[in-house]
Amino acid sequence: MAEEFRSLCDRYVKVLSGNTTTISTISDLYGEEHMGEAEKKTCIDVALRRVALYKAQMSIDSVRDYVEVCFKASLAGLCSTNTPFFVLADTFDCLTLDKCQQLFSYVEEKSPQFSQEPPGNRNIVLRLCNDLIRRCSKSINTLFCGRIQIILAKIFPFSERSGLNLQSQFNLHNVTEYSEKQTEDIVDADSTEVTFLFYQTLWSMQDFFRNPNQISSDAQWKKMEDNVKEICRIFENYKHEGSTKISTNEAYFAKFLTSERLLTLQISDANFRRHILVQILTLFQYLISDVKFKPNKLILSEPRKYWVYDTTNSIYNILSETPPNGEKFVKHIKSVLKYEEKWSKWKNEGCPSLEKPADKTMLTKQKNLKRSVKAMDLSGEKYDLGNETLTNLWNICPDNLAACQDSNRNFIPDTYKFFEEAIEQLEPDSGVEKEYYLTNDTAFVWKSLRLLARQSTPYFQHIQNTKNLTLMDNLQNIIISIGKEHKNQN
């Protein structure tokens, strides 16, 4: 059987490796009567992925056409639903970074469709994008990294936990290297204050920006405080006159060079001054904000808070005096930091979902219930309960028990629809990590048991027979069984 399967896959690969692969080609292979549908699908899945490695050597247009054919085959039921996504991921793995940027436009075009896919398929796109980001240079491919992040934001909901820094961890690997000993002279220094000592003061702040939690010690706080005071003093005395205009094309730098020979030129540059001062403001924002995972030692005393607020105002004054459009720049920075406060508050609350779509099913049932109540016979004796609202409620229907038993008042959801997302997560190829399973949510477990008690009581016998398993494991086994039963019925 294995040899037959291998030879069949080889024949499919040979057919699909032609100059043009169309949906009719795949349909013809699927229509051959020599094995079951499941086996044919598996053969086509394997063949499509193997052919993708060959197609990757062709032009980008040919690659796009082949991937599009794979998606059409999936919609036609000729291959598995996740096969096109695996084909896309395999293709990106085979291409150079330059060609990846060209092919990524296809992912951007498909992003509305990808956002509607099941979690398993979206997770393949997530791994694809993360692999691309790891291959990119942070200084050379910055724009491409931005395109990737935008696509992830479009495909996944805003509250997707895999994209959130829940524990407020810092990128400790982002180390800024600078000279510890003076090797070159600081050129064109018009002021005697711009010395190598100031050079070390300026660039040593990057370590505090990289890991603010180290400021919890008194010695590190004192060093940070002295450094900020010195930077503000030099920037105030060494004012930027705005003699050169800033071009929007030159206003972005992934990371500034740290040569001491450039120091005088850098502190004369408005972009550099703003870069450093905004970093300090961001650090201060973290120090005074209520962050859930911030160390207790980093909670500031009142004198330190006062110094932070006072220094913040001084920095805003320096920024407003830095041309061009200093006042406008300060206004935008204040707005950004204000939104940062709301972001921190949202994370402290456990990142609750911000999407609250209306339950159309519930609204429809309520409308039907109103219609049925209006259609009931309201003739008969009217009871006066002494309160207008209670009287109206009591006399809506002459038979209150019949009104409560009306079919329109049955709001218990369908068992499969309720567990549909959990079933997709528990699929072996879903790619969802165990910590993100719905069965880890105690509220979901409680609702599940309530639903099973009302509609699927035989499953409780399954729990009785497997006492050695935990409640969560039992529930996962039940959910898998519900998914299998639904597939067999369809």
GUNU-438154 format. One record per residue (C-alpha): residue in one letter; x, y, z. Coordinates in steps of 0.02 Angstrom, whole numbers, plus 50000, padded with zeros to 5 digits. Example, Ala and Ser with C-alpha at 12.3 -4.5 7.8 and 13.67 -1.06 7.14 Angstrom:
2
["A" [50615 49775 50390]],
["S" [50684 49947 50357]],
***
This chain:
490
["M" [50000 50000 50000]],
["A" [50141 50119 50043]],
["E" [50229 50082 49879]],
["E" [50068 50111 49783]],
["F" [50041 50276 49873]],
["R" [50219 50332 49836]],
["S" [50207 50289 49652]],
["L" [50040 50378 49639]],
["C" [50112 50535 49720]],
["D" [50259 50530 49599]],
["R" [50138 50521 49452]],
["Y" [50036 50668 49520]],
["V" [50195 50769 49542]],
["K" [50246 50733 49363]],
["V" [50076 50789 49296]],
["L" [50068 50946 49406]],
["S" [50247 50998 49367]],
["G" [50200 51053 49190]],
["N" [50223 51230 49130]],
["T" [50045 51274 49178]],
["T" [49949 51197 49322]],
["T" [49761 51229 49316]],
["I" [49614 51182 49423]],
["S" [49555 51066 49284]],
["T" [49720 50970 49296]],
["I" [49692 50938 49481]],
["S" [49509 50897 49451]],
["D" [49556 50765 49322]],
["L" [49676 50682 49445]],
["Y" [49543 50684 49580]],
["G" [49417 50603 49464]],
["E" [49520 50447 49435]],
["E" [49436 50293 49509]],
["H" [49575 50194 49591]],
["M" [49559 50234 49778]],
["G" [49448 50320 49906]],
["E" [49421 50508 49918]],
["A" [49524 50526 50077]],
["E" [49674 50438 49998]],
["K" [49660 50541 49838]],
["K" [49655 50702 49940]],
["T" [49809 50649 50036]],
["C" [49901 50611 49873]],
["I" [49854 50779 49800]],
["D" [49907 50867 49961]],
["V" [50079 50788 49954]],
["A" [50097 50819 49768]],
["L" [50049 51003 49780]],
["R" [50178 51034 49916]],
["R" [50315 50943 49820]],
["V" [50276 51037 49659]],
["A" [50285 51202 49756]],
["L" [50472 51173 49781]],
["Y" [50492 51158 49593]],
["K" [50381 51308 49554]],
["A" [50482 51416 49674]],
["Q" [50624 51416 49547]],
["M" [50513 51501 49417]],
["S" [50457 51683 49404]],
["I" [50356 51766 49541]],
["D" [50204 51778 49427]],
["S" [50211 51590 49399]],
["V" [50224 51561 49586]],
["R" [50073 51674 49618]],
["D" [49971 51582 49488]],
["Y" [50016 51413 49562]],
["V" [49970 51465 49740]],
["E" [49806 51537 49676]],
["V" [49766 51371 49591]],
["C" [49798 51283 49756]],
["F" [49673 51396 49845]],
["K" [49543 51364 49710]],
["A" [49572 51177 49727]],
["S" [49543 51191 49914]],
["L" [49379 51285 49887]],
["A" [49325 51151 49762]],
["G" [49359 51014 49891]],
["L" [49500 50936 49789]],
["C" [49628 50951 49929]],
["S" [49633 50988 50115]],
["T" [49588 51164 50173]],
["N" [49759 51193 50250]],
["T" [49860 51132 50100]],
["P" [49865 51302 50010]],
["F" [49934 51382 50167]],
["F" [50070 51250 50183]],
["V" [50110 51275 49998]],
["L" [50125 51462 50028]],
["A" [50237 51438 50180]],
["D" [50349 51312 50089]],
["T" [50366 51431 49942]],
["F" [50423 51575 50053]],
["D" [50552 51459 50132]],
["C" [50627 51424 49960]],
["L" [50636 51604 49899]],
["T" [50767 51737 49930]],
["L" [50717 51885 50036]],
["D" [50701 52000 49885]],
["K" [50580 51880 49800]],
["C" [50487 51857 49965]],
["Q" [50451 52043 49966]],
["Q" [50378 52029 49791]],
["L" [50271 51877 49833]],
["F" [50212 51954 49996]],
["S" [50099 52070 49896]],
["Y" [49994 51913 49864]],
["V" [49973 51888 50052]],
["E" [49922 52071 50068]],
["E" [49789 52048 49934]],
["K" [49725 51891 50020]],
["S" [49722 51964 50197]],
["P" [49531 51992 50200]],
["Q" [49506 51809 50155]],
["F" [49638 51749 50279]],
["S" [49554 51842 50422]],
["Q" [49399 51732 50398]],
["E" [49496 51569 50400]],
["P" [49492 51445 50547]],
["P" [49625 51468 50683]],
["G" [49730 51324 50617]],
["N" [49754 51405 50446]],
["R" [49785 51576 50520]],
["N" [49919 51503 50632]],
["I" [50012 51441 50477]],
["V" [50012 51621 50413]],
["L" [50073 51677 50584]],
["R" [50221 51557 50578]],
["L" [50257 51609 50399]],
["C" [50264 51793 50448]],
["N" [50369 51759 50603]],
["D" [50494 51661 50498]],
["L" [50506 51806 50376]],
["I" [50535 51931 50517]],
["R" [50676 51823 50585]],
["R" [50758 51822 50414]],
["C" [50746 52011 50394]],
["S" [50880 52134 50445]],
["K" [50815 52260 50571]],
["S" [50911 52401 50487]],
["I" [50894 52354 50303]],
["N" [50723 52270 50288]],
["T" [50630 52382 50410]],
["L" [50492 52428 50287]],
["F" [50461 52245 50245]],
["C" [50449 52204 50431]],
["G" [50319 52342 50446]],
["R" [50218 52268 50303]],
["I" [50221 52099 50390]],
["Q" [50163 52172 50555]],
["I" [50020 52264 50469]],
["I" [49960 52103 50388]],
["L" [49963 52012 50556]],
["A" [49861 52154 50631]],
["K" [49733 52135 50492]],
["I" [49720 51946 50499]],
["F" [49713 51923 50688]],
["P" [49593 52011 50806]],
["F" [49658 52153 50913]],
["S" [49648 52048 51072]],
["E" [49742 51897 51000]],
["R" [49847 51844 51150]],
["S" [49990 51773 51048]],
["G" [50029 51949 50987]],
["L" [50023 52033 51157]],
["N" [50166 52063 51277]],
["L" [50060 52011 51426]],
["Q" [50200 52009 51554]],
["S" [50281 52172 51497]],
["Q" [50445 52090 51449]],
["F" [50584 52193 51370]],
["N" [50698 52152 51224]],
["L" [50857 52130 51324]],
["H" [50954 52079 51168]],
["N" [50940 52255 51095]],
["V" [51111 52309 51155]],
["T" [51184 52474 51094]],
["E" [51373 52464 51077]],
["Y" [51478 52620 51100]],
["S" [51658 52662 51143]],
["E" [51707 52637 51325]],
["K" [51875 52721 51296]],
["Q" [51909 52871 51188]],
["T" [51987 52818 51023]],
["E" [51947 52971 50916]],
["D" [51932 53157 50943]],
["I" [51760 53237 50945]],
["V" [51772 53347 50791]],
["D" [51699 53520 50763]],
["A" [51653 53542 50945]],
["D" [51604 53724 50966]],
["S" [51574 53698 51150]],
["T" [51695 53630 51279]],
["E" [51547 53542 51361]],
["V" [51529 53419 51216]],
["T" [51663 53300 51279]],
["F" [51693 53114 51279]],
["L" [51617 53108 51453]],
["F" [51455 53176 51383]],
["Y" [51467 53050 51242]],
["Q" [51469 52909 51370]],
["T" [51329 52991 51469]],
["L" [51219 53004 51315]],
["W" [51241 52827 51250]],
["S" [51238 52742 51420]],
["M" [51055 52793 51431]],
["Q" [51015 52663 51298]],
["D" [51043 52527 51427]],
["F" [50906 52603 51538]],
["F" [50789 52612 51388]],
["R" [50828 52429 51351]],
["N" [50793 52370 51529]],
["P" [50704 52499 51639]],
["N" [50683 52375 51782]],
["Q" [50866 52395 51831]],
["I" [50824 52570 51893]],
["S" [50747 52488 52047]],
["S" [50916 52499 52135]],
["D" [50965 52665 52213]],
["A" [51134 52667 52126]],
["Q" [51058 52643 51953]],
["W" [50923 52773 51989]],
["K" [51056 52899 52038]],
["K" [51154 52863 51878]],
["M" [50998 52880 51770]],
["E" [50947 53041 51857]],
["D" [51120 53120 51834]],
["N" [51126 53066 51651]],
["V" [50955 53142 51612]],
["K" [51001 53304 51698]],
["E" [51162 53317 51599]],
["I" [51076 53279 51433]],
["C" [50942 53410 51464]],
["R" [51072 53539 51516]],
["I" [51178 53511 51359]],
["F" [51026 53512 51244]],
["E" [50965 53675 51322]],
["N" [51134 53760 51304]],
["Y" [51174 53686 51134]],
["K" [51016 53742 51048]],
["H" [50967 53687 50873]],
["E" [50947 53840 50762]],
["G" [50847 53753 50625]],
["S" [50961 53811 50485]],
["T" [50932 53651 50385]],
["K" [50763 53590 50329]],
["I" [50708 53414 50374]],
["S" [50654 53306 50228]],
["T" [50523 53173 50264]],
["N" [50631 53049 50168]],
["E" [50777 53080 50285]],
["A" [50680 53085 50448]],
["Y" [50692 52899 50485]],
["F" [50838 52800 50555]],
["A" [50824 52620 50617]],
["K" [50970 52653 50734]],
["F" [51093 52796 50750]],
["L" [51280 52772 50735]],
["T" [51377 52786 50897]],
["S" [51545 52852 50836]],
["E" [51612 52991 50948]],
["R" [51664 53087 50793]],
["L" [51480 53111 50750]],
["L" [51424 53175 50921]],
["T" [51430 53361 50880]],
["L" [51335 53336 50718]],
["Q" [51206 53227 50803]],
["I" [51160 53347 50943]],
["S" [51139 53481 50808]],
["D" [51015 53369 50717]],
["A" [50833 53394 50762]],
["N" [50789 53212 50726]],
["F" [50924 53148 50843]],
["R" [50876 53267 50984]],
["R" [50694 53217 50968]],
["H" [50742 53033 50962]],
["I" [50837 53041 51127]],
["L" [50712 53152 51219]],
["V" [50561 53049 51167]],
["Q" [50651 52893 51230]],
["I" [50670 52978 51399]],
["L" [50486 53026 51399]],
["T" [50439 52846 51361]],
["L" [50548 52786 51504]],
["F" [50466 52911 51623]],
["Q" [50294 52853 51564]],
["Y" [50337 52675 51616]],
["L" [50406 52731 51785]],
["I" [50250 52827 51837]],
["S" [50120 52713 51757]],
["D" [50028 52574 51846]],
["V" [50099 52421 51756]],
["K" [50041 52252 51820]],
["F" [50207 52160 51806]],
["K" [50320 52304 51858]],
["P" [50432 52259 52006]],
["N" [50374 52326 52173]],
["K" [50544 52406 52200]],
["L" [50512 52515 52048]],
["I" [50361 52602 52126]],
["L" [50424 52780 52145]],
["S" [50423 52881 52303]],
["E" [50343 53053 52304]],
["P" [50509 53150 52285]],
["R" [50557 53043 52136]],
["K" [50385 53064 52057]],
["Y" [50401 53252 52079]],
["W" [50570 53249 51992]],
["V" [50501 53146 51847]],
["Y" [50355 53267 51822]],
["D" [50468 53418 51832]],
["T" [50596 53345 51710]],
["T" [50456 53295 51591]],
["N" [50400 53476 51580]],
["S" [50579 53530 51547]],
["I" [50595 53404 51405]],
["Y" [50433 53465 51328]],
["N" [50503 53642 51333]],
["I" [50662 53586 51244]],
["L" [50560 53493 51112]],
["S" [50444 53642 51082]],
["E" [50598 53752 51052]],
["T" [50671 53627 50928]],
["P" [50625 53677 50750]],
["P" [50537 53640 50639]],
["N" [50358 53634 50708]],
["G" [50414 53607 50888]],
["E" [50245 53647 50966]],
["K" [50155 53531 50845]],
["F" [50278 53391 50879]],
["V" [50252 53407 51068]],
["K" [50064 53399 51043]],
["H" [50078 53236 50946]],
["I" [50197 53158 51074]],
["K" [50078 53199 51217]],
["S" [49936 53119 51120]],
["V" [50038 52961 51089]],
["L" [50087 52945 51273]],
["K" [49906 52972 51324]],
["Y" [49855 52824 51217]],
["E" [49998 52726 51295]],
["E" [49915 52750 51466]],
["K" [49753 52675 51398]],
["W" [49852 52531 51322]],
["S" [49934 52493 51491]],
["K" [49765 52498 51577]],
["W" [49692 52378 51450]],
["K" [49837 52256 51477]],
["N" [49819 52269 51667]],
["E" [49638 52215 51649]],
["G" [49690 52055 51559]],
["C" [49666 52118 51380]],
["P" [49476 52095 51369]],
["S" [49406 52083 51193]],
["L" [49359 52251 51120]],
["E" [49243 52173 50991]],
["K" [49064 52156 51049]],
["P" [48960 52111 50896]],
["A" [48772 52102 50914]],
["D" [48702 51927 50936]],
["K" [48589 51919 50783]],
["T" [48520 51749 50832]],
["M" [48465 51814 51002]],
["L" [48384 51968 50923]],
["T" [48289 51859 50799]],
["K" [48226 51746 50939]],
["Q" [48169 51897 51040]],
["K" [48073 51966 50890]],
["N" [47991 51797 50860]],
["L" [47944 51787 51043]],
["K" [47860 51958 51036]],
["R" [47763 51904 50882]],
["S" [47706 51743 50966]],
["V" [47652 51837 51123]],
["K" [47552 51960 51020]],
["A" [47469 51815 50929]],
["M" [47411 51735 51093]],
["D" [47234 51752 51154]],
["L" [47234 51891 51281]],
["S" [47051 51870 51325]],
["G" [47008 51828 51503]],
["E" [47016 51904 51674]],
["K" [47149 52036 51706]],
["Y" [47241 52029 51871]],
["D" [47288 52189 51961]],
["L" [47449 52166 52060]],
["G" [47452 52343 52129]],
["N" [47598 52396 52018]],
["E" [47575 52449 51837]],
["T" [47734 52364 51774]],
["L" [47701 52200 51866]],
["T" [47520 52201 51810]],
["N" [47570 52221 51628]],
["L" [47699 52082 51640]],
["W" [47578 51963 51727]],
["N" [47438 51991 51601]],
["I" [47541 51976 51441]],
["C" [47476 51798 51425]],
["P" [47328 51717 51512]],
["D" [47431 51560 51542]],
["N" [47602 51608 51610]],
["L" [47664 51429 51617]],
["A" [47625 51405 51432]],
["A" [47716 51568 51393]],
["C" [47871 51507 51486]],
["Q" [47866 51341 51391]],
["D" [47853 51426 51222]],
["S" [47982 51360 51097]],
["N" [48044 51536 51062]],
["R" [48107 51548 51240]],
["N" [48232 51406 51215]],
["F" [48400 51496 51213]],
["I" [48510 51342 51236]],
["P" [48639 51344 51094]],
["D" [48670 51199 50976]],
["T" [48801 51082 51050]],
["Y" [48913 51075 50896]],
["K" [48906 51263 50863]],
["F" [48951 51297 51045]],
["F" [49103 51182 51037]],
["E" [49152 51221 50855]],
["E" [49301 51333 50897]],
["A" [49362 51214 51033]],
["I" [49350 51068 50908]],
["E" [49458 51163 50783]],
["Q" [49587 51201 50919]],
["L" [49599 51017 50969]],
["E" [49632 50960 50790]],
["P" [49808 50884 50780]],
["D" [49860 51002 50639]],
["S" [49778 51159 50709]],
["G" [49944 51231 50769]],
["V" [49862 51309 50924]],
["E" [49969 51299 51080]],
["K" [49890 51211 51230]],
["E" [49897 51365 51339]],
["Y" [49776 51454 51221]],
["Y" [49644 51314 51221]],
["L" [49468 51369 51267]],
["T" [49463 51224 51390]],
["N" [49587 51320 51499]],
["D" [49452 51452 51528]],
["T" [49355 51407 51687]],
["A" [49201 51502 51626]],
["F" [49200 51402 51464]],
["V" [49218 51238 51561]],
["W" [49072 51285 51674]],
["K" [48961 51331 51525]],
["S" [49012 51171 51436]],
["L" [48962 51061 51582]],
["R" [48796 51152 51598]],
["L" [48761 51128 51413]],
["L" [48809 50943 51417]],
["A" [48697 50917 51570]],
["R" [48548 50987 51475]],
["Q" [48574 50912 51302]],
["S" [48706 50774 51307]],
["T" [48689 50684 51473]],
["P" [48767 50520 51406]],
["Y" [48935 50605 51405]],
["F" [48933 50613 51595]],
["Q" [48942 50423 51595]],
["H" [49107 50444 51501]],
["I" [49173 50554 51642]],
["Q" [49116 50425 51771]],
["N" [49215 50289 51681]],
["T" [49376 50391 51670]],
["K" [49398 50454 51848]],
["N" [49587 50446 51829]],
["L" [49583 50593 51707]],
["T" [49565 50775 51757]],
["L" [49405 50869 51719]],
["M" [49490 50968 51580]],
["D" [49558 50810 51497]],
["N" [49386 50729 51506]],
["L" [49306 50883 51429]],
["Q" [49434 50884 51288]],
["N" [49397 50701 51250]],
["I" [49210 50738 51247]],
["I" [49236 50886 51129]],
["I" [49340 50778 51011]],
["S" [49201 50646 51014]],
["I" [49070 50778 50971]],
["G" [49176 50835 50823]],
["K" [49194 50656 50759]],
["E" [49007 50624 50775]],
["H" [48969 50782 50679]],
["K" [49087 50731 50538]],
["N" [49009 50558 50528]],
["Q" [48834 50630 50520]],
["N" [48883 50745 50377]],
***
